[in-house]
Amino acid sequence: MVVKEMPLHENLSMENRSGSASVPTTTTTSFSRVGRRYSLSLTTAVILASFFLCTLLAVGLIVYNFATCEQQSPGEGDDIVCTSVHLRHKQRHGHNDGQPKYDRDVRLPRSIQPLKYNITLVPQLSGNFSFAGTVQIRIRVLEDCYNITMHAEELNISRSDAAVYRVLTKQELDKDSLRIHKQYLVGAKQFFVIELYDKLLRGAEYVVHLRFDGIIQDYLQGFYRSSYEVANETRWVASTQFQATDARRAFPCFDEPALKANFTLHIARPRNMTTVSNMPIVYSNNHETITNYVWDHFAESLPMSTYLVAYAISDFTHISSGNISVWARADAIKSAEYALSVAPKILNFLQEFFNVTFPLPKIDMIALPEFQAGAMENWGLITYRETTMLYDPGVATANNKQRVASVVGHELAHQWFGNLVTPSWWSDIWLNEGFASYMEYITADAVAPEWKQLDQFVVNELQTVFQLDALSTSHKISHQVFNPQEISEIFDRISYAKGSAIIRMMAHFLTNPVFRRGLSKYLQEMAYNSATQDDLWRFLTNEAKSSGLLDHSTSVKEIMDTWTLQTGYPVVKISRHPNTNAIRLEQVRFVYTNTTKEDEGLLWWIPITFTTASELNFANTRPTTWMPRTKLYELENRNLSTAKWFIFNIQQTGYYRVNYDLDNWRAVTEHLMDAKHFEEIAPANRAQLIDDVLNLARGSYLSYGTAMNLTRYLGHETGHVPWKAAITNFNFIDSMFVNSGDYDLLKNYLLKQLRKVYDEVGFKDSQRESEDILLLLKRSEILNMACHLGHQECISESNRHFQNWVQSANPDANNPIGPNLRGVVYCSAIQYGTEYEWDFAFERYLKTSIPAEKELLLSALGCSKEPWLLYRYLRRGIAGQHIRKQDVLRVFAAVSNTVVGQQIAFDFLRNNWQEINTYMGSQISNIHTLLKFATKRMNSKFQLAELEDFVKDARWDYDRPIQQIVEQVETSVDWMNRNYKSIVEWLKIEAKIEGA
């Protein structure tokens, strides 16, 4: 993430003034100024001269202390600042001064290895919210050197507060510290450098002692503060978010994932509060000098990375189950019971799955009132946004319940993948996030198999990331990154969703037993160390070969490198060879716009699975064969060549799309149109057929006529997963049509297809916990689509339910709307309502203390069609009063979600982006996200030019996120030129058939 800049460090300089001085041979020194004459005696002159020389020497020393580090000959772009008094940052003039925010490469030298940290912290949770601390870092020298280079950002470290001692024995230090030549910051690297006169000797150990202080900021990064209200009283919470590069904001450290060490923390806190950290408290005692403050002394941690260090100081309460505790506001602790009920089950499942015991004595999970991410996997102290840990039965939605279980599973999986074994560098962050994203589905399926999470994976993860990965501006999963901004960019859908999809593919082609045995050996042998993807491939290859799954000429690395070291994914075209038993397979990278020569050179190892009309075997996902890294491949298979139809990529376990010849598309469509037999095709594969055919048409691999013909079968489809795939794809077409004069044709067609499934789900919501969660999820999605399309019953029922709430005696205590209907009811009522409905909903948002309800209301408030209300909403979003900083993105997403609001959001961002950036803490990734929301319906050359002008005028770096946003709009403009008219013609013909 982009780091906040600091004030200017003033330069001290001596100026030579021009002019002449007359020195007569008399005993008087004289000079004149504007006609006046002054005289000095010789004695006075001598005293003044002596004073001047002393002053000159003093200033010289100061200048030396401040300026000698400028003689270090820094690399180009280095921002070197001395630390003689305090470390201060040189002020930049923003991103637009022609200077890069960071150096290209900000890796630490490899001359020093940290072993142990001993950290004390004294935070002030009021007033100026400062904190002071000390750190002793025991280091081992790997190469002779004179410098100790570590990280520090936004910390004050005075020259007298640094010392380096030689370790003589295990416990004894040399009493005399090493002589420090100078200390300085390299701002463009966020380095803090101690330069010594004495050489640090290879193999020797030293202790670096530093005192520092800083401010507990409110930018949701590093050591930050947040608050909540109890009876009009503000309660403060101080907590941490260090991933990826923000531990350096809390204490000087070697802030890279591979540089693991043991940590011992001592934290002072007010007596009426509690502190939690990675490890248990060993003992507490009164602070020596601060009244009503208590020291908490924590046990030493296992070796871990700096980004996993965590602590939180609050007045929260907690409940426990065994060695797992959940922490929350006192009035919300009951809502943490569900997370506490699933966490032990998931932890036990993971210990068995990985065959590796969880190594820490406890786990704390804490729901923070303000948190930028969804959750963070700090070892032994997992931090959550309230909506991802708190669940209120009877109030929160089924989706919220599923989300809590999934996020808990995701973070607990990280305790092994990421914490126990850590990527050597952020380039392989997908090993962390991909595995955790995959395991959240496996763990949810283990604790709630009735949710059918493994089917939902296809539409939630794989199909959504396919759209991003079809852009030419996508990136490899294992992608080289060099500085904090680049690191933050790869915490994206490619690392998470694509990472999880290719791991799922690998689990299927290796088979579950082989996959698990390989993972277990990897975790056991690499424990407490860092690893690269090649380490994982080695363990999986060995297990696959010993099990007979791979021959000696093939390795997991050879296969998987084609998926992790190449951008994008293939589409495999399947066609019959006339008059033979051969089936021809052809692979090419799937892109929405024209392929480049570079794209044409990309080839993958592809696991091939298939079934036919006569077999209908959708259970066997082990590859029948492999398509090697070759453009063309032929299968000799009489059953395939003579089949009425076939479907490849069973349960869409492979990370690729499938295209067929027209005969097979027609035959599959014909089978789907048979209302009695279409369910013979598995739900995940029905979702695959919908998603593949509509995206193949979107990318001009086949006609929209073929694609739209297949969607006609949706008239009798009632399955949740196929409909979710259909809604996602029609949302895109809807966004392209919504500003056109032919939108009614699309609306009418989709409303016709919705009739059966709408009647099945009905406009109702059971309050029973036992109701099928999949039905609840499907009902919510179908009703949202129906109301969006103007379904009259949906809109009138929404208004009726909302007015019942408005007219209730106490709307804050009594909400008669069922939890799973609230999203659609709130949005429709506000969309078709007035200022009164909007203000009523905003008042309910202010008064509710339930996080999930706040989230629903924030999303619904963006549904209004009144431009002035939407402008006011956006302004409130960045006012810092009623809406939390963490929710600014939700406000923009909500406003951008309607055709009226999107242009308003874009204009507001264009006019106020600097103010937004200042408020959000200068994290450019926030601006990227807002811009993505505000441009998703842009599909004209005029809008594209508007976007390009805005990016140019703002003088942002034209980095990958910006490139992807611009490319999305370019592909939409191209789509309108190529496809709009043909879809209109198809819809007209379909409307005539319906009318006849």
N, C-alpha and C positions, 0 to 999 in steps of 0.2 A: 504494500500500500504506500501511497505517496506520503511523505513525512512533512509535518509542519515546520515551517521555517522560523528562524529566530532573529532577534534584533541585531542591528549593525554593531560590530566591534570597531570602536574608533581607532584610527591610526594616529600614533604620536609621531610628529615630524618636527624638525628644526628648519626654520626658513631663514635664508640669508637675505637681510633687507638691503636694498640698494641705497646709496647716499655716501657722503664724505664726512669724515670726522677730522677736525682741525686740532692738532695737539701742539700748543705753543711750548716754548722752552721755559716759561714761567712756572711757578709753583701752583698755579691754578688751572684746573681743567674747566673749560667752558664750552657750552653749545647753545645754539639759539633755536627757538621755536616760535614762529609767528611773531617775530619782533621782540619777544621777551628774552632777557639774558639771565642765566643762572650761573653761580660760581660755587666750586667745591674746593675745600682744602686738600692738600696732598694726603693727609692722614685719612680723611673721609674717602678719598678716591681709592686708596689702598684697601681700606675695609670693604668698599663696594666691589672692587676687583676680586678680592678674596671670596666674598660672598657669591659673586658671579661664577668663579671657578668651581666652588663647592656645589653650587646649583647645577652647573653644567655637568659635573661628575655624577650627581644624583640622577639628573635627567637621563644621562647616558646609560646609567645602570638600568633605569626603568625601560628605556628604549631597547637596551640589549635584551632584557628579560622578555619584552613583548615582541621584539622584532627579529631576534636571532633565528627563530624557527623559520623565518622567511628565507634564510640562507640554506634551507634544507634542499633547495632545488626540487620543489615538488613537481610531480608529473602534471601535464597539461590538464587544467580543470580542477586540480586539487585546491581545496579551500583550507589553508593551514592557519590556525589561530593559536596563539600562545595561551598558556594556562598559569602565568606567573601570579595573577591575582585570582581570577576565576575563569573557567572555560566559558567562553561566549561564542555564539555563532556570528559569522559575518552575515549581515542582512543581504539577501538577494532581492532583486526586483521582480520576483515571481518567475513563472516558467518562461516568460516572454522576453528575457533580457539577452537571449542568444546563448546563454550558458546552460549546459545540461544540469538537471537536478542531481544526477549521480554519474560517477565514472562508469564506463562500460563494464569494468570488472572490479568487484569489490570483495573478492575473497581474501581472507586473512593469510598472512605468511604461515608456512608450515613448520616454523622453527620451534614452536612452543605448544605443549599439550597441557590443558587444564586437568587437574586431578580432583580437587575438592574446593568447594566454596563455603565460606562461613559468613553469613549475611545477617546484619542487624538492621532493622527498620523502625523508625519512629514517625508515624504519620499523624498529621493534625487534621481531624475530620470536621473542621469548622474554620472560620476566618479565611486565611489565604490558601488553605488546603495544601500546605507544604509538607514535604517529608524529608527526613534526614536519615542517613544510614552509613554503615561501614561495610566493607567487604574485604575478607582475606582470601586470596586465591592461591592455592598451592599448585605450582606448575612444574612440569618436567621439561627440560631443554632438549630438543631433538637435534639441533644444529647450533654450533657456536654463533653467538650474535650479540649485539649491543642494544637492540631495541626490544621492548615488549609492546606488541601491537594487539589491541583488543577493540571492543566496540563501546561507545557511549554516545547517547543522543539526548539532548535537552536536560543534561545533568550539569551541575556546578561541581567542579573539583578544584580546590585551591592547591597551589604549589606545595604548601606545607603539609597537605593532607595525603601525600603519596610517599610510600617507602617500600623498599625491596630488600628482603633478607635472604641470606643463604641458609638452607636447611643443612645442619651438621649431622644430626642423627634423626631417627624417626620422629622424635618429639622436640628436639632442641634446635633453636635458631641461633645463628650468629648474632651477637648483640649489636654489632655495628652494621648499619644498613649500607647498601651499596650507594655509591655517589651518583645522583641523578643529574644529568647534563641539562636536559630540558624536557618539557611535556608539551604536547600540542594535539589539536584535533585536525584531522583531515576530513573536512566537512562533506566533500563529495563522495567519501567512502564511509562516513560515520565511524571513522577510526579514532581511537584515543591512543596516542603513542607516548611511551616513556623511553627516552633515550638516555643511556647510561655511559658513564666513563669506564666502568668496569665491565669486562667481558663476561657474558653468561656462558657457562661451559656445558658442552654437550654431555648428557647423562646426569647432570646435577639437578637438584630440585631447589626451588626458591619459593618464597611466599611474598605475594604482592599485597600490600595493605593500602587501601584507599578510603578516604572519607568523601562523602558526596551529599548533595541535596538537590531537590527538584520540586515540581508542582504536580499534585494529583489533578490532572486535567479532566475535561469532560468530553473528550473526543473518542471514547470507546476503544482506545488502544493503549498498550503499555499498562501502567498502573493508573487507573482512572476512577472517577467518582460517578455515582448515580444516586438518585433519591426517590422516595415515595412519600405519600401523605398519610397520616393517621390523625383523624379529628383536627384537620387544618394545621397539623404540626409536620414540618419537614423532617424526615429521617434520612440519614446519609449512609451510603454503602460505598466502601472502597474495595475494588477487586481488580483482577488482571486479565488481560488478553494479549499474550505474547506472540502467538503465531502470526506471521512467520518471522518478522525481524524486529520485534518490539520489546524483548526482554532488556535490551540495551537502554531503553527509556526508564527502566526501574533501578538498574544497578549496572556498573561497568562489568562487562563479561565477554567471553569468547562466544559470540552469538551465531554459531553455525551448527546445524543439526548433528554432524558427525563428531563434534567436540564434546562428548559426553563427560560428565563428572558427577561426583556426589555433592549434594547440597544440604547444608544445615541452616535452618532459619530461626531467628529470634525476632519476634515482632511485638512491639508495644501497642497496646490498645486501651481505649477507655474501659473502666471497670464494668460498665453496664452493657458492653458489647462482647462478642465472641470472635475468635479468629479460627479459620480452617485453612489448611494447606495440604500439600501432597501427602505428608506423613502425619501420624498422630502427635499430639502434644505429650512431651515427656514430663514437664512440670511447669508451673507458673509461679511468679513471685512479683511483689510490688515493685514498681519503677522507683529508682533511687531518688529522682529529683522531681518528677512530674506527678503532682497530686492526682489521685483517682485514676492513675494509669497502671496497667499490669503488663508484665512481660510474659509472653507465651514462648516456650522453648520447644522446638519440634525435633523429632528424631531425624537422624541422618537418612537421606534418601538413597535408593539404589542409583547406579550410574544412569543418567538421563540427559537429554538435550535441554538447553536453556529455554527453548520455546514451550516446554512442558512444565516449567516451574509455575506455580500458581498459589495465590492466597486471597482470601476475602475476609473483610472485617465488617460485621453487621450486627444488628440486634435481632436477627432471625431466630426462629425456633426450629426444632428438628424432630423427626421421628426415625426410628431405626428398625432394621430387620437383620439380625446377625451382624455381619461386619459392613453392612451398607446403610448409610444414613442419607435422608433427604432434608434439605434446608430451604425455607421459604419465609416470606412475611408471615407473621402470626395469624393474620386473617385469611391466609391462603394455604396454610400448611395442610389442611384436610384435602385440598386439591392435589397434593403430592402423593396421596396414598396409592393411586394407580401406578405411577412410575415406580414406587417402592415395591409394589406387588410383582411387577414384571422383571425388575432388575435382577433379583437373585436367580430367577428361572433362566434368564438369558445368560448370566454369568456362569452358571453351572453348565448350560448347554455349550457355551464357547470353550470352557475348560475341557469338556469331553470331545468337542469337535476338533480342537487343535491338539489334544492330548498333551497340554502344557498347563500346569497349575498357575493360577493368578498369583503373582509373587509378592504383592503388597499386603499389609495387615488390615487395610480398610479401604473403602471407597466412600467419599462424600459426593453428593450431587446437589448442586445449589441453583435455584431459580432466581436470576438477577432481574431487577426491575428495568435495567437497560443493558442491552447486549447487541453488538453489531451483527454477529453471525447467528446461526441457529443454536449451536452448542460448540463446546471445545473440550477435547479429550484429555486435558491435563492429567497426568498420571496420579491417580488416587483422589483427585478433586476435579470432577467434571462440572463445568459451568454451562448453564443453559439460559436461553431466552425463556421468559415465563411460559410462552405459548407452546414450547416444545417439551416442557416437563410437567406442567399443571393441567389436570383434566378434571372437569366438574360434571359428573353424571347428571343427566337431566337438564343440563344447560349447554354444555359443549356438544359439538357435532360428532358424528361417527368418524369423519375424516380427521378431526382433532385427536380422537382416541387412537386411531391408527398411526397418526403422525408421532404421538408421544412414544408408542412402542417402537416405532422404526428408528427414531432418533436415539433412544436409549440403547437400542441394539447397535446402531452405528458407532456411538461413542465407546461402548464397551468392547466392540471388536477392535477399536484403535488401541486398547490397552495391550494387545499383542502386536497388531500391525500398525506400527508407528511409534509406540512407546517402548515395547520390549526390543523390537528390531526397527531401526529408524533408517530412512533413506540417507545415503551419504551426502546428498545435496538435493536441493529443491527440484532439480530436473526430473527426479523420479518420485515427486510427490504423489503421482497417480498410484504408486504402490500403497501408500497410506489410504488415500481417498477412494480409489477404485475398490480396494478390498473391503473397506468399511461400508461403502455404498452397496456392494454385493451382499455382504453379510447381514445388513439390516433387513433384507428380504428373507434370508435363510433363518434368521433368529425370529422374525415375526411369524414365519410359517411354522416354526417349532412351537411357539407359545399360543398361536391362534390359527391353526390350519384352516378353519372355516372361512378365513378372509381370502384364501386363494391368492396370496401375495405373489407367488411365482408366476402366475398368469398376468398379474398387474405389472410386473417388472417390464414386460414387453411394451406396454403402452406408456408407462411412467418414465422409463429410463431410455430404453433402446430407441424407440421411435422418435422421442423428442430430440435426442442428441443427433440422430441421423440428419435432421434439418440443418443444424449448425455445422456438422462435419461435411456437408455437401457444398460448403462455400470454399472458394479457392483460398480464402484468408484463414481457414482453419489451421490447426497446428498438430504436430506429432504429439502423441501421448507423452513420450519421453523427450522432453524438449529442453534444450540448453537455455538457462537463464543466468543472468550475471549480476543484477542489482535488485533492490527491494521493489521497484516498480514492475520490473519484468516478473519477479516472483509472484506478486499479487495477481498478475494477469492470468497465471496458469491455474489459479484456484477457480476453475470454470467448469462448464458442463463436459468438456473433453476429459479432464482429469477425473471427474466424479462419475458421470454417466457412461461415457465411452470406456473408461477404465473398468467399471463394474461389468459392462457388457462383454468385453473381451475376456475378463476373468470367468464370467459365466460360460462363455463359449469354451474356454479351456477346461473348465470343470466337466463339461459334457463330453468333450472329445478324449479327455484322459480317463473318464469315469470317476465317480465320486470317491470310491475307496483309494484309488491311486493318487488322486488329487489331494486328499486329506493326509495321506501318509507323507507325501512330498512336502506339504506345508508344515507338518509337525516336525520333520527333521530340519527344515530350514529355520523354524523358530527356536528349536532347541540348540542348534549349533551356532546360530548367529545372535543368541540372546545377549543383551546389553551392549551390542555393537551396532554399527551402521552397515548398510548393504546397498547394492545396486540391483537392478532388475536381472542382470546376468547371474548374480548369486542365486536368485530364486529359480531361474531357468535351469541352473546346474542341478539343484536338488530334485526338481520335477523330472528332468531328463533321466537321472539315475533311477528314480522310482519307476518311471514308465518303461525303461529298458529292462529292469529286473522283473517287471510284471509282463513283459512280452508285448507291450502296446506299441513300442517303437523299435524299429530295427537299428542296427549299429550305424547306418548311414544317415540317420535323421536325428535331430535334436529338437527339444522344445524351443531352444533359442532360435534355431533356423526358422521355425514356424512363426514364433511370436514376434521376432524382430520385424517381420513384414507388417505386423499390426501396430507395433509401438514406435517404430522408427520411420514410418511413412505416414504422410498426411492423408486423411480421407478413408474411403472404404470402396469395395467393388460392387458393381451390379453384374450378376451372372445371367447371361442370355441363354435360355435353354430351348433347343429346337430339334425336331426329328429330322433325320436324313431320309429322304424319299427312297422307298424300296430296299431299305437296309434295317438292321437291328441297332444301328448306331444312333446315339443321342449326342448332339454337339453342344458343348459348353464353351462360352466365350466370356472372358472377364475384361472389364474396363472400369476405371474410376468413375463413380457416380458423382456428377456435378449438375447444378441447375442451369448453368450457362455453358457455353461451348468449352470443350476440353482443350487443354493446351498440350504441346509436345511433351512437357514434363509429366502431365497427368497420364498420357498414353504410355509412358515408360514404367508406370507403377503397376506391380503385379504382386499377388498375395498367395500364400498357402491357404486354401479354402477347404474346410471340412464339409463334405457333401452328404446330406441326408435327404431322403425322399420317400413318398408313398404314392400309391395309385388309387384309382376309383375302385378297383377290386380288392385291394389290400386294406385300405383305410386304417393303417397303423400309425397313429400319431403319438405313440408312447416311446418308441425306440429312437433316442437322439444320439446314439453312438454312430460316428461316420461310417457310411457304407464304403466310401472311397474318399480320396483327396484329390482336389485339383491343384497340381503343383504350380510353381511360379511360371506359368506359361499362358499366353493369351488364349490359345485354343486347346481344347481337350475333348476327347471322344470316349463315350461309355458304350460298350457293347452289352446291351441288355434287352432281351426280347420282351420281357414283361413291361418294361418302360415303353418300348417302341410301339407296342400293340395296345397299350392302355387307352381307355376312353379319355382320361385326363390324368395328369400327375401334378403333385405339389412338392416343391423342393424347400429345404430349410425347415425341418420339422420343429414346431413350437418356436420358430424364429430364434433358435439357439445360436446360429452363426451370425456374425456381425456383417451381413451383406444383404443387398436387395436381390430379388429374383424377377427376371422378365421372361416371358414365354413367347412362342410364336402365336399368331392370331387364332389359330385353330384351338390351341390349348386354353387361351383366355376365354374363347367362346364356350368351350365345353365346361370349364370351371364355373363360368357365369350361369350357364344353364342349370348346373347342379345346385348352385346357391339359390336360384329362383324357385326351386322345388321346395315348397313350404314344409313338406313332410320329411325331407331327407337332408336339408342343408346343414343340420346340426351334426351330421356324420363327420364333418370337418371340425377339428378341435377349435375351441374359442380363440386360442392364441393365433392359430393359423388363419381363422376368418379375419381377425384383426390385422394380421400380416398382409393378407390379400388386399384389404381395403387400403392400407397404408402404402403398400408397394405400388398398386395400380394408380393411385392418385398422384403419387410423387413421380412415378415414371412419366405420367402425362405432363406434370409440372416441369420436368426436365426435358421434355420433347423426345423421350425414348419410345413413346407410343401416343396414340391420339386420345384426346379427351373424350371422344365418342366411345371408345373401348372402355375407358375408365368409368365414365358416368353410367354406361350400361350395367356395369357390375354393381354400382351403388343402388340400383333399383331394387335389389333383393332386401335392402334394409327395411322395406315395408313390412316384412314379417320377422325381422331380427329383434330379439328382446335381450340378448346377452350383454352384460355390462362391458366386457373388454372390447368386443367388436364395436359397440356404440361409442366407447371412449375414443377409439381410433378414428371413427367416422367424424365425431365432433371436432377433434383436433384438426383434421384435414379440411373439413368444411368451414372451420373458423378462418382458415387462410383465404379460401375462395370468397367467403363472406366479406372479409376485410378488403378484398380487391373490388367487390361489386357495390359496397355500401354507399359509395358516392356516385353511383351511376344511375341512369334512368331505367335500367333493366333489373333493378334489385328485386322488384316484385316477382319476377320469374323464378329467381333462386329461392326467395322466401316461400313461395307457394309450393315448390317442389319439395323443399325440406320439411315443411309442415305436413305434407302428405305422407312422407316417409316416417314421420314421428307418430302418426296416429295410433298405431298398435301399441308401441312401447309406452306412449304417454298414458293411454287407457290402462295399461298394466300397472304402472307405478302409482298413478292417481295423485291428486293434490291433497295429500294427507301426510301426517307424520305421527308415528307411534311413539309414545313416551316409554314404551317397554324396552328395557335393556336387552331383552332376548331377541328382538327383531333382527333379521338377517342384515348384517352390516353391509353386504354387497348390494342389497336392495336399497338401503339408505343412501349409499354413495351414488348408485345409478339414478335414483329418484332426483337427487340434487342436481346431477348433471343434465338430465333430460328436461327438468323444469326450467333450469337456467337457459337452455337452448330455446325452449318453447317460448318463454317470456321475451327473450331477446328478439325472436322472429315475429313477435306481435300476436301470439296465440291468445285469443280473447278470454277464454276461461282462466288461463294462467294469470293474466294481468288483473282481471276482476277479482279472482280469489286472493291474489297478493294484496290488493288494495283493501279488501274486506278484512283480512287478517291484521293488516297494519292499523286500520282504523279501530278495530277492537282493542288493540293495545293502547292507542292514543286515548281512547275513551275510558280505559280502566281507571279505577280510583287512585291507584298508586302504581304507575307504570314501572318504577324502578324496583318494586318488590314483586310485582305480578306481571310477567310477560306471557300472555296466552299462546304465543306463536311457538310451535314445536321447534326444537333446536335445529333439526336438519332442514327446516323450511326457511329459517331466518335469513340466510344469505339471499335467496331469490326474492323473498317477500320484501326485505329492506330495500334491495336494489330497485325492484319494480315500482314500489310505492314512491320512492324518491325520484325515480326517472319520470313518472307520470304525475308527480305531485307538485307542490308549490314550495315557496320559502318556508311555510309553516312545517311541512313534513321534514324538510332538511334540518331546520332548527331543533325540532323535536328529537330527531335521531342524534344530532350533535350533543344535545343536553344529556341524552342517555349514555352516550360515549363518555362524557365527563364524569358521570356519576357511578358507572359500573366499576367494580374492582376486579372483574373476571377478565383475564387476559384474552381468552378466545372470543368473548363477546366484544371487547374493544376492537379486536382485529376484524371481525365481521362488519362492525359499524364503520370503521375506517374505510373498508373497501366499498361499502354501499354508498357512502357519502360522495363518492366520485361518479355515481350513476346519473346525477342531475343533468338535465338538458339546458339549464339556465347558465349562460356563460359567466355572468357576474358572480353567481354562487361558486362556480368552479375556480374563478380567479381568487375569490376570498378564501376558499379552502386551501389553495396552494400557498397563499400568503400566510395563513395560519400555520401551515406545515413548517415554515422556516422561521416562525416568530419566536420559538423557544419557550412558549407558555403552556399551551394545553396539549400539544402533541410532542411526544418524545422524539429525540434525535434519531433513535433506532427506527422510527416509523415513517420518516420522511420519504423513503423509497416506496413504502406502501401507499402513501398519499398520491405520489406521482403516478404510480402504476394504476391506481383506481381512476384517477382523472383521465389518464391516457387510454383507458379501456373502452371509452365510447368514442364514436366518430366526432361528436361535438367537442369532447374534452381533449382529444389528442392534439388538435391544432392549438388549443389554448395552452396545453402543457408545453408544446414546442416553443410557442411565443414567450411564455413565462420563463422557460429555461434560457432562451436566447437573450432575454432582457435582464435576467437576474443571476446568471451563472456565477459571477464573481462573489456575490453576496452568499449564494448557496455554498460555494466552495469554502468561504471563510467560516460559515456556520458549521459545516460538516467537518472542518479540520483539514482542508486542503488535500483530501484524498481523491485524486483524480478518478479513481475507480468508481466513486459515487456518481460523478458527472457522466461517465460512460454508461452506467446503468440507467440513469434518468434519460439520457439521449436515446438509448435503445427503446425504452417505453414510448417515448414521444415521437418515434418515427415509424412505428410498425405498419401503419396503413399507407404510408407514402408510396405512390405508384405512378407519378407523372414526372416528366422532365423538369417542369417548373419546381416541384417540391424537391427533386434531387438537387437542382441548382441552389435552392434555398439552404438546404443542408450543407452543401459544399461551401457556400459563402460563409455560413455561420462558423464552421470548423476553421476556415481560413482566417476569419476576422478574430476569432478567439485565440488564434496562434497556439493551438494545442499541438503537442507532438502527434504526428500522424502514425500512431502506434496500432497494434493489432486490433484492439477493441473498436477503435474509430474506423479502421479499414473494414471490419466486419459489418458495422452499422451501415456504412456507405454502400458496401456490396449488396447487403440485403435490399436496400432501396433500388439499386441498379437492376437487380434480378426481378424485382416487382415491376419496374418500368418495362423491362424486356418481356415479362410474362403478359402484361396487358397488351402489348403489341402482337404477341404470338397467339394468345389463347382466348382472349376475351370474346371475340366475335364467334368463335366456334362453339364455345359453351352456351352463348346466348341462342344460337341456332338450335343446338341440341335441346335446350330447355323449352324453346317454342314448340318444337316437334312433340316433346313429351307432354306439354300442356294441351296440345290438340288431341293427342291420344287419350289423355285423361278426360277431356271434355266430351269426346265421342263416346 
